[in-house]
Amino acid sequence: MSGTQPLYEIIRPKKVDEILGNEKLKEILKTWIKNKKVRSFIIYGEPGSGKSTIVRALINEVKDYYDVFSISGAIEGKKKIKDIIGQKNNLFSKPKLLFVDEIHRLNKAEQDTLLLSVETGDLTLIGATTENPAISVNPALLSRVLVFKTKELTTEDYEKLFQQIEDYYKDLKITKEARKALIEYAGNDIRRIMNLIETANEAGINSIDLEFLKDFTGYRLTYDKNAKYSLISAYIKSMRGSDVDAALLYLAYMLESGEDPMYIARRMVILSAEDVGLADPNALNIAVSAMIATEHVGYPECYLPLSEATIYLCSSPKSNSAYLAYSKAKEFISQNNFEIPPKLINPLNKRMKKQGFGEGYKYPHDYGGFVRESYMPEGFENTQFFTPKEVGIEKRVKERLKDLWKDKKNY
């Protein structure tokens, strides 16, 4: 072992050609290297899926043509970005390339700081994130960059990894059965494999077989991809079914098996809107707060907000009326053609005003806050998507709508 470097750092690819998997992306990167010109892009994927490795390998091969800067979105922000952008170029300056790890951690103002320099080409931006950029990155910035997603490694990719590990640890042997189990154990995070093997090597273990893995990892070895989806399914169904104890059991199993807490938190937010919904609108606030807290405190303390929110969601009254209403609206769109009523369209110019756009619209605040007239397209005035349930706070929603619309809608 070289110093205190972990195994995954020692055998980390130094060139794009050495990267495992992601063949199509590698071809694009190799073209950029050949042309000595990198385009701005954001790469996203699960933790340990190789985002930083891919970026580092690329940077290593183009560093002679760029002034390279690296920052963490979780630590450094607007001031650091401005300092980098503000460095003046001269005749002999290289173009700037900025790598932002965890770019989703930059707030809107910090992301906006990058816009002009990326647009003018004064700065080549590379971002890495575990979050979907369509959600976590400003649309204005997103429109100026390419987006790539890391691909899951194949069995052949893992075999190359095992060969690299055995080449490094000359006396180490990993059996065929153990390799299969390790692939399941990794869950597409190859650092988990290397950390386990590194620990075994430090303990003087030269042969890694299935028995050793079972003894060494216990039940966590069974947390493969199938278990991941089975457990999150059991967790969601337990909350939907209001079984607090079962939900906590599956939550604990996932967290103790190394599941990404943010994956759990995001599913919790979805459930709060889909299955609790208007029966207790505060459930969404609780779930979102738990997700934010999880992001800020990290593992292992994230179990506190997650368990609190789990209990709240389990004990909340349930309603899927919002989910059903949207599904009906979505189905309606796929089966019908319609036009927006002209009175609902703002006349943006004199021509539109002459054509009658906006005419006849009654501003509710001029009528005590409500006007009993249809906003639906012509011919579909009696179409109704939302049917409120008589549960929790939704009872009050139903009563309010019933009072407003009386005989116009069936509440």
C-alpha positions, 0 to 999 in steps of 0.5 A: 500500500502506498502511504495512507492512500485508499485503494480506490485512489491508488487504482483510480484511472488516470486516463479516459481510456482506463475508465470502466464502462460508460463507453459512449461518454468515453468516445465523446471525451476522447474526441475533446482530448484529441481536439484539445477543446472541452465543452461545458457539461454536467455529469450526474449519477448515484454516489460512487458511480464514477463521476469524479473519476471520469472528470479527473481522468479527463482533466488529467489529459487536458490540463496542459491546455487549460488553467484548471480550478476545482471547488466543492459546491458544498463548501465554496460559493459565490466569492470563490467563483468570482475570484476564478472568473475575475482572474484576467487573461493575457496573450499567453493565458490558457482558457479557464476550466472549472470543476464544481463537485456537488454543483447542486449545492450551489444556490441560485445566485451562485449558479447565476454567477457562472452564466455569462462566463460559460455563455461567452466561452471564457469559462469551461464548466464541469459539474458533478452531482448526485441529483438530477440536473433538471431539478437541481440546476438552474434552467438558464445554466442547464441550457448552456451545458451538456448533460451526461448520466453515468451508466451502471457497470456491466459484469465485464466491467467488474471483472476488469476491476477485480483483475486490477485489484488482484494485480495490485495485491499480488497474493490476493485471490477472489473466487467466482462466487465471491465476485458475484456477491461483491457485485451485488454488494456494491450496488454500483458503488465500486468504492464499497468493493474496494473498501471491503477488500482493502480491509480484508487485506489489512487483516491478512486475508489473501483469499476472498470467498463466499464464506468469508464475505458472509462472516465479514459483512453479515446481513448487509451482503444481502442488500443487493439491487433487488433488496434495494427496491424490495425494501423501499417498496415495503417501506412506502407500503408500510407508511401508506398502510399506517404501520409505524413499526414496519416502516421504521423496521425497513427504514433502519434496514436501509440506512444500516445497509448503506442506502443513500439517505437522500434516496429515502427522503425523496421517496418520502416526499413523494408519498407525502403528496401522493398518499397523504395529500390534502388529508393533511397538507402539512405532511408535505412540509414535514417530509420536505423538512426531513429531506432538507435536514437529511441533506444538511446533517448527513449520515448517520444522524439523518436517521433522526429527521427521517424516523420522525417524518416516517412516524408522522406520515404513518399516523397521518390520514390518507388521501390520494385524491390529488394524485387521482385528479392529476391522472384524470387531467393527464388522460383528458389531455391525451384524448381531447383537443381544446382551446384556452378560453380567450377571456383567460389569455392576457392581451399582450398587444393591441392586435390581441385586444382587438381579437377579444383576448382578455375580454369578459374576464372577471377579476375575483378580487373585485367580486369578494374573492370568487366568481361562479363561472367556468374557466374550462375550455368551451364544450368541457365546462362540466368536466371534473377531475378532482373528487375530494374525500371526506378525511382529515383536513380534506373534509374542509376542502370539500365543504369549501368547494361545495359551498363555492360551486354549489350546483355547478360542480359535483362535490 
